[in-house]
Amino acid sequence: ILVGLSKGGFGGAVGFVGVPLMALAMPPVQAAAILLPILCLMDIVSVWTWWGVYDRKMLADMMPGAVIGIGLGWLTAALVRAE
């Protein structure tokens, strides 16, 4: 419920605690595996609902932050070792 409310815009950034909170009760990989299909389905429904509705200025304003965030995520994934 916490993750769903956050993805819907009601919980703000509270959805980030979904996997860590579940990881208290089960292995972190299993917690992520349970939430991943749900999050993917939510994203698909969101894109389908808002398809074709966008604001070019907002997109241009958000693009630098998105590129930096994707780059930092890639760099982190490349440097962190899973052992």
DSSP file (Angstrom, degrees, kcal/mol; ACC not computed):
  #  RESIDUE AA STRUCTURE BP1 BP2  ACC     N-H-->O    O-->H-N    N-H-->O    O-->H-N    TCO  KAPPA ALPHA  PHI   PSI    X-CA   Y-CA   Z-CA
    1    1 A I     >        0   0    0      0, 0.0     4,-2.6     0, 0.0     5,-0.2   0.000 360.0 360.0 360.0 -40.2    0.0    0.0    0.0
    2    2 A L  H  >  +     0   0    0      1,-0.2     4,-1.8     2,-0.2     5,-0.1   0.919 360.0  43.5 -60.2 -46.0    2.9    2.3    0.9
    3    3 A V  H  > S+     0   0    0      2,-0.2     4,-2.7     1,-0.2     5,-0.2   0.898 113.2  52.3 -68.2 -40.8    4.5    1.9   -2.5
    4    4 A G  H  > S+     0   0    0      1,-0.2     4,-1.7     2,-0.2    -2,-0.2   0.913 110.0  47.5 -62.8 -43.7    1.2    2.2   -4.4
    5    5 A L  H  <>S+     0   0    0     -4,-2.6     5,-2.1     2,-0.2     6,-1.2   0.891 112.5  50.1 -64.6 -38.8    0.3    5.5   -2.7
    6    6 A S  H ><5S+     0   0    0     -4,-1.8     3,-1.4     4,-0.3     6,-0.3   0.925 110.1  48.8 -66.6 -43.9    3.7    6.9   -3.4
    7    7 A K  H 3<5S+     0   0    0     -4,-2.7    -1,-0.2     1,-0.3    -2,-0.2   0.813 107.3  57.8 -65.5 -28.2    3.6    5.9   -7.1
    8    8 A G  T 3<5S-     0   0    0     -4,-1.7    -1,-0.3    -5,-0.2    -2,-0.2   0.550 121.2-108.7 -78.3  -6.8    0.2    7.5   -7.3
    9    9 A G  T < 5S+     0   0    0     -3,-1.4    -3,-0.2    -4,-0.4    -2,-0.1   0.418  95.9  99.8  98.2  -0.7    1.6   10.8   -6.0
   10   10 A F  S   <S+     0   0    0     -5,-2.1    -4,-0.3    -6,-0.2    -5,-0.1   0.784  82.5  43.3 -88.8 -27.7    0.1   10.8   -2.6
   11   11 A G  S >  S-     0   0    0     -6,-1.2     3,-1.6     1,-0.3    -5,-0.2   0.453  86.4-154.0-100.5  -0.4    3.1    9.6   -0.5
   12   12 A G  G >  S-     0   0    0     -7,-0.3     3,-0.6    -6,-0.3    -1,-0.3  -0.443  72.4 -15.7  64.4-130.6    5.9   11.6   -2.1
   13   13 A A  G >  S+     0   0    0      1,-0.2     3,-1.5    -2,-0.2    -1,-0.3   0.262 107.6 104.4 -91.2  11.9    9.2    9.9   -1.7
   14   14 A V  G X   +     0   0    0     -3,-1.6     3,-1.8     1,-0.3    -1,-0.2   0.746  63.6  75.5 -65.8 -23.1    7.9    7.5    1.0
   15   15 A G  G X  S+     0   0    0     -3,-0.6     3,-1.6     1,-0.3     4,-0.4   0.694  77.2  75.5 -64.0 -18.5    7.8    4.7   -1.6
   16   16 A F  G <  S+     0   0    0     -3,-1.5    -1,-0.3     1,-0.3     3,-0.2   0.706  87.7  60.5 -67.0 -18.1   11.6    4.3   -1.4
   17   17 A V  G <> S+     0   0    0     -3,-1.8     4,-2.5    -4,-0.2    -1,-0.3   0.469  80.1  91.9 -86.6  -0.4   11.2    2.6    1.9
   18   18 A G  H <> S+     0   0    0     -3,-1.6     4,-2.1     2,-0.2    -1,-0.2   0.954  90.6  36.8 -59.1 -55.3    9.2   -0.2    0.3
   19   19 A V  H  > S+     0   0    0     -4,-0.4     4,-2.4    -3,-0.2    -1,-0.2   0.937 118.7  48.8 -68.2 -46.8   12.0   -2.6   -0.4
   20   20 A P  H  > S+     0   0    0      0, 0.0     4,-0.6     0, 0.0    -1,-0.2   0.900 112.3  50.0 -60.2 -37.0   14.1   -1.8    2.7
   21   21 A L  H >< S+     0   0    0     -4,-2.5     3,-0.8     1,-0.2     4,-0.4   0.912 113.0  45.3 -66.4 -41.6   11.0   -2.3    4.9
   22   22 A M  H >X S+     0   0    0     -4,-2.1     3,-1.6    -5,-0.3     4,-1.2   0.829 103.5  66.1 -68.1 -30.4   10.2   -5.6    3.2
   23   23 A A  H 3< S+     0   0    0     -4,-2.4    -1,-0.2     1,-0.3    -2,-0.2   0.667  88.8  67.2 -67.7 -15.0   13.9   -6.6    3.6
   24   24 A L  T << S+     0   0    0     -3,-0.8    -1,-0.3    -4,-0.6    -2,-0.2   0.771 111.0  33.7 -71.4 -24.6   13.4   -6.6    7.3
   25   25 A A  T <4 S+     0   0    0     -3,-1.6    -2,-0.2    -4,-0.4    -1,-0.2   0.575 130.7  13.4-106.5 -13.1   11.1   -9.6    7.0
   26   26 A M  S  < S-     0   0    0     -4,-1.2    -1,-0.1     0, 0.0     5,-0.1  -0.939  98.2 -63.7-152.8 169.8   12.7  -11.4    4.0
   27   27 A P     >  -     0   0    0      0, 0.0     4,-2.2     0, 0.0     3,-0.4  -0.345  47.8-122.8 -59.9 141.4   15.9  -11.4    1.9
   28   28 A P  H  > S+     0   0    0      0, 0.0     4,-2.5     0, 0.0     5,-0.2   0.845 110.5  53.9 -56.2 -38.1   16.4   -8.1    0.1
   29   29 A V  H  > S+     0   0    0      1,-0.2     4,-2.3     2,-0.2     5,-0.1   0.900 109.6  47.9 -65.4 -39.6   16.6   -9.8   -3.3
   30   30 A Q  H  > S+     0   0    0     -3,-0.4     4,-1.8     2,-0.2    -1,-0.2   0.891 110.5  52.0 -67.3 -38.9   13.3  -11.5   -2.7
   31   31 A A  H  X S+     0   0    0     -4,-2.2     4,-2.0     2,-0.2    -2,-0.2   0.923 112.1  45.6 -62.6 -44.1   11.7   -8.2   -1.6
   32   32 A A  H  X S+     0   0    0     -4,-2.5     4,-2.5     1,-0.2    -2,-0.2   0.892 110.7  54.1 -65.3 -39.0   12.9   -6.5   -4.8
   33   33 A A  H  < S+     0   0    0     -4,-2.3    -1,-0.2     1,-0.2    -2,-0.2   0.826 109.1  48.6 -66.1 -31.3   11.7   -9.5   -6.9
   34   34 A I  H  X S+     0   0    0     -4,-1.8     4,-0.6     1,-0.1    -1,-0.2   0.904 117.2  40.3 -73.0 -41.7    8.2   -9.2   -5.3
   35   35 A L  H  X S+     0   0    0     -4,-2.0     4,-2.7     1,-0.2     5,-0.2   0.800  99.9  73.8 -79.9 -28.7    7.9   -5.4   -5.9
   36   36 A L  H  X S+     0   0    0     -4,-2.5     4,-2.6     1,-0.2     5,-0.2   0.909  97.4  45.1 -57.2 -49.5    9.5   -5.2   -9.4
   37   37 A P  H  > S+     0   0    0      0, 0.0     4,-2.3     0, 0.0    -1,-0.2   0.888 114.3  50.9 -62.7 -35.5    6.6   -6.7  -11.4
   38   38 A I  H  X S+     0   0    0     -4,-0.6     4,-2.2     2,-0.2    -2,-0.2   0.936 112.1  46.1 -65.0 -45.8    4.1   -4.6   -9.5
   39   39 A L  H  X S+     0   0    0     -4,-2.7     4,-2.1     2,-0.2    -1,-0.2   0.889 112.1  51.3 -64.8 -39.7    6.1   -1.4  -10.2
   40   40 A C  H  X S+     0   0    0     -4,-2.6     4,-2.3    -5,-0.2    -1,-0.2   0.918 110.4  48.7 -63.4 -43.4    6.6   -2.3  -13.8
   41   41 A L  H  X S+     0   0    0     -4,-2.3     4,-2.3     1,-0.2    -2,-0.2   0.900 110.1  51.9 -63.0 -40.7    2.8   -2.9  -14.2
   42   42 A M  H  X S+     0   0    0     -4,-2.2     4,-2.1     1,-0.2    -1,-0.2   0.898 110.1  49.2 -62.7 -40.1    2.1    0.4  -12.5
   43   43 A D  H  X S+     0   0    0     -4,-2.1     4,-2.7     2,-0.2     5,-0.2   0.896 109.5  51.7 -66.0 -40.5    4.5    2.2  -14.9
   44   44 A I  H  X S+     0   0    0     -4,-2.3     4,-2.4     1,-0.2    -2,-0.2   0.926 111.2  46.9 -62.0 -44.8    2.8    0.6  -18.0
   45   45 A V  H  X S+     0   0    0     -4,-2.3     4,-2.3     2,-0.2    -1,-0.2   0.896 112.4  51.0 -63.9 -39.9   -0.6    1.7  -16.8
   46   46 A S  H  X S+     0   0    0     -4,-2.1     4,-2.2     2,-0.2    -2,-0.2   0.932 111.5  46.0 -64.0 -46.6    0.7    5.2  -16.2
   47   47 A V  H  < S+     0   0    0     -4,-2.7     4,-0.5     1,-0.2    -2,-0.2   0.910 113.4  50.2 -63.6 -41.0    2.3    5.5  -19.6
   48   48 A W  H >< S+     0   0    0     -4,-2.4     3,-0.6    -5,-0.2    -1,-0.2   0.897 111.7  48.5 -63.6 -40.2   -0.8    4.1  -21.3
   49   49 A T  H 3< S+     0   0    0     -4,-2.3    -2,-0.2     1,-0.2    -1,-0.2   0.905 120.3  34.8 -67.0 -41.9   -3.1    6.6  -19.4
   50   50 A W  T >< S+     0   0    0     -4,-2.2     3,-2.2    -5,-0.2    -1,-0.2   0.213  81.1 145.9-101.2  14.9   -1.0    9.6  -20.2
   51   51 A W  T <  S+     0   0    0     -3,-0.6     3,-0.1    -4,-0.5    -3,-0.1  -0.309  75.2   9.5 -56.9 126.1    0.2    8.7  -23.7
   52   52 A G  T 3  S+     0   0    0      1,-0.2     2,-0.7    -2,-0.0    -1,-0.3   0.387 100.6 110.7  86.5  -3.5    0.5   11.8  -25.9
   53   53 A V    <   +     0   0    0     -3,-2.2     2,-0.3     2,-0.0    -1,-0.2  -0.902  42.4 126.0-107.0 108.6    0.0   14.3  -23.0
   54   54 A Y        -     0   0    0     -2,-0.7     2,-0.5    -3,-0.1    -3,-0.0  -0.981  52.8-127.6-156.0 164.3    3.1   16.2  -22.3
   55   55 A D     >  -     0   0    0     -2,-0.3     4,-2.4     1,-0.1     5,-0.2  -0.974  13.8-152.9-119.7 116.5    4.6   19.7  -21.9
   56   56 A R  H  > S+     0   0    0     -2,-0.5     4,-2.4     1,-0.2     5,-0.2   0.872  94.7  51.4 -59.3 -40.1    7.7   20.4  -24.0
   57   57 A K  H  > S+     0   0    0      2,-0.2     4,-2.2     1,-0.2    -1,-0.2   0.922 111.3  46.8 -65.2 -43.3    9.0   23.0  -21.6
   58   58 A M  H  > S+     0   0    0      2,-0.2     4,-2.1     1,-0.2    -1,-0.2   0.903 111.4  52.1 -64.9 -39.4    8.7   20.8  -18.6
   59   59 A L  H  X S+     0   0    0     -4,-2.4     4,-1.5     1,-0.2    -2,-0.2   0.916 110.6  47.8 -61.4 -43.6   10.4   17.9  -20.5
   60   60 A A  H  < S+     0   0    0     -4,-2.4    -1,-0.2     1,-0.2    -2,-0.2   0.864 111.7  50.6 -66.1 -36.0   13.3   20.2  -21.4
   61   61 A D  H  < S+     0   0    0     -4,-2.2     4,-0.4     1,-0.2    -1,-0.2   0.850 114.4  43.7 -69.5 -34.1   13.6   21.4  -17.8
   62   62 A M  H  X S+     0   0    0     -4,-2.1     4,-2.1     1,-0.2    -2,-0.2   0.711  93.9  81.5 -84.1 -21.4   13.7   17.8  -16.5
   63   63 A M  H  X S+     0   0    0     -4,-1.5     4,-2.6     1,-0.2     5,-0.2   0.877  87.7  51.6 -59.2 -45.2   16.0   16.3  -19.1
   64   64 A P  H  > S+     0   0    0      0, 0.0     4,-2.3     0, 0.0    -1,-0.2   0.930 112.9  46.0 -60.0 -43.2   19.4   17.4  -17.5
   65   65 A G  H  > S+     0   0    0     -4,-0.4     4,-2.6     1,-0.2    -2,-0.2   0.883 112.3  51.3 -64.6 -38.1   18.5   16.0  -14.1
   66   66 A A  H  X S+     0   0    0     -4,-2.1     4,-2.5     2,-0.2     5,-0.2   0.915 110.7  47.8 -65.6 -42.8   17.3   12.8  -15.7
   67   67 A V  H  X S+     0   0    0     -4,-2.6     4,-2.3     2,-0.2    -2,-0.2   0.911 113.4  47.8 -65.0 -42.2   20.5   12.4  -17.7
   68   68 A I  H  X S+     0   0    0     -4,-2.3     4,-2.7    -5,-0.2    -2,-0.2   0.924 112.8  49.0 -64.2 -44.2   22.6   13.0  -14.6
   69   69 A G  H  X S+     0   0    0     -4,-2.6     4,-2.3     2,-0.2    -2,-0.2   0.902 111.8  47.9 -62.8 -42.4   20.5   10.6  -12.5
   70   70 A I  H  X S+     0   0    0     -4,-2.5     4,-2.4     2,-0.2    -1,-0.2   0.904 112.6  50.0 -64.9 -40.6   20.8    7.9  -15.1
   71   71 A G  H  X S+     0   0    0     -4,-2.3     4,-2.6    -5,-0.2    -2,-0.2   0.913 111.2  47.7 -64.2 -43.0   24.5    8.4  -15.4
   72   72 A L  H  X S+     0   0    0     -4,-2.7     4,-2.6     2,-0.2    -2,-0.2   0.889 112.0  50.6 -65.6 -38.7   25.0    8.3  -11.6
   73   73 A G  H  X S+     0   0    0     -4,-2.3     4,-2.4     2,-0.2    -2,-0.2   0.911 111.9  47.1 -63.8 -42.4   22.9    5.1  -11.5
   74   74 A W  H  X S+     0   0    0     -4,-2.4     4,-2.1     2,-0.2    -2,-0.2   0.928 113.2  48.7 -63.8 -45.4   25.0    3.5  -14.2
   75   75 A L  H  X S+     0   0    0     -4,-2.6     4,-1.8     2,-0.2    -2,-0.2   0.907 112.1  48.7 -62.8 -42.7   28.2    4.5  -12.6
   76   76 A T  H  X S+     0   0    0     -4,-2.6     4,-2.4     1,-0.2    -1,-0.2   0.927 112.0  48.4 -62.8 -45.0   27.1    3.2   -9.2
   77   77 A A  H  < S+     0   0    0     -4,-2.4    -1,-0.2     1,-0.2    -2,-0.2   0.840 112.4  49.9 -65.0 -32.0   26.0   -0.1  -10.7
   78   78 A A  H  < S+     0   0    0     -4,-2.1    -1,-0.2    -5,-0.2    -2,-0.2   0.817 117.3  39.2 -75.6 -30.1   29.4   -0.4  -12.6
   79   79 A L  H  < S+     0   0    0     -4,-1.8     2,-0.4    -5,-0.2    -2,-0.2   0.768  97.7  82.9 -92.9 -27.4   31.5    0.3   -9.5
   80   80 A V     <  -     0   0    0     -4,-2.4     2,-0.4    -5,-0.2    -4,-0.0  -0.637  68.2-147.7 -84.1 131.1   29.6   -1.6   -6.8
   81   81 A R        -     0   0    0     -2,-0.4     2,-0.8     2,-0.0    -3,-0.1  -0.819   3.3-145.0 -99.8 134.9   30.3   -5.3   -6.6
   82   82 A A              0   0    0     -2,-0.4    -2,-0.0     1,-0.1     0, 0.0  -0.874 360.0 360.0 -96.7 111.8   27.7   -7.8   -5.5
   83   83 A E              0   0    0     -2,-0.8    -1,-0.1     0, 0.0    -2,-0.0   0.393 360.0 360.0-120.6 360.0   29.5  -10.5   -3.5
